[in-house]
Structure formats: C-alpha cells, structure tokens
Amino acid sequence: MKKYLLAFVLSIGLASLALADNVNLKPYQSGDWSSLVKTANGTPIAIHFWGVTCPACVKEMPLWGNFVKSHQNAKVIFIQVDDVSPESMQKMLNKAGLEKANNYYVAAPFDDRLRFEIDPKWRGETPTTILIDKNGKVTRKTGLVNFQQLQSQLSIGS
C-alpha cells in the first residue's frame, strides 16, 4: 500500500512540476508599470491586457500566439486581469501557444488605482493593448487588434 501511495504522490508532484514549468506566470501589482515599460529599452513594445472570462480574449489569444510565433523579435507582454486560478490562465495560454511568452497576472484586485497607474483614461475593458513606440509615445487600443497594423507599429518585418 505504501508503495502505491508513494508512486501516486510522486506522479502528482511530477504533473504539478510539468504544469508549473509549462507557463511562466509572474505577478503584476501596483507600482510595476514604470519598471515594466522600461524593459522596452527604447524599442517598441505591446502590452496586452486580457482575461480568461472575456469572450473576445478567448477568440483573440490564439491569434496573439500566431503573431508571437511568427514575429519572435517583437516585444510583447501579456497581463491577465481576471481573478481566476493559475490553472485556468495556464490552460488558456497553452491553448493559444503563448506558454513561453512574457506572461503576467494581476496579483491583487484590478481596481481603479491600478488602472489609473497604467492609463488614467482606461476603464479596464479587455482586451486592451497599449503600444509604446521607440520614442515613448503611448497608444491604447481597446478591442481586437489588427495584427498587420501591430506588425507595422512594432517596426518588425514579416
């Protein structure tokens, strides 16, 4: 009996490690915006806010996966804003092919203070993509992204 229990516990542990390694989710919290933007180092960056419970996001995330796969030099960060389990985030990211992307999740409630830090005019709708060009000019796009325009805005070839 002990042998079977040990084998069961080990298999659960290995499955958990495989799931944890599959998607690298980092916490995002108040005060992180400026340091996140600085990671661009003068190159264009897209920061995409999405939610597991957002129907448009469910539709769009596989398109993001294709974009990231086709444009590996593009600087893209994904931030999941729903209060959901890490497993549901991982499942959606895996399905979209974004398990190796630069993925964050909002670690505390996605409240007005957090949104104001990102963009005072943004009400928190998802999907929303914030584009920052090489000169630091910020553009916010709420709704589905036109990936041809995004490619041009990020100054990357096809």
C-alpha positions, 0 to 999 in steps of 0.5 A, a space after each residue: 500500500 505504501 508503495 502505491 501511495 508513494 508512486 501516486 504522490 510522486 506522479 502528482 508532484 511530477 504533473 504539478 512540476 510539468 504544469 508549473 514549468 509549462 507557463 511562466 506566470 509572474 505577478 503584476 501589482 501596483 507600482 510595476 508599470 514604470 519598471 515594466 515599460 522600461 524593459 522596452 529599452 527604447 524599442 517598441 513594445 505591446 502590452 496586452 491586457 486580457 482575461 480568461 472570462 472575456 469572450 473576445 480574449 478567448 477568440 483573440 489569444 490564439 491569434 496573439 500566439 500566431 503573431 508571437 510565433 511568427 514575429 519572435 523579435 517583437 516585444 510583447 507582454 501579456 497581463 491577465 486581469 481576471 481573478 481566476 486560478 493559475 490553472 485556468 490562465 495556464 490552460 488558456 495560454 497553452 491553448 493559444 501557444 503563448 506558454 513561453 511568452 512574457 506572461 503576467 497576472 494581476 496579483 491583487 484586485 484590478 481596481 481603479 488605482 491600478 488602472 489609473 497607474 497604467 492609463 488614467 483614461 482606461 476603464 479596464 475593458 479587455 482586451 486592451 493593448 497599449 503600444 509604446 513606440 521607440 520614442 515613448 509615445 503611448 497608444 491604447 487600443 481597446 478591442 481586437 487588434 489588427 495584427 498587420 497594423 501591430 506588425 507595422 507599429 512594432 517596426 518588425 518585418 514579416 
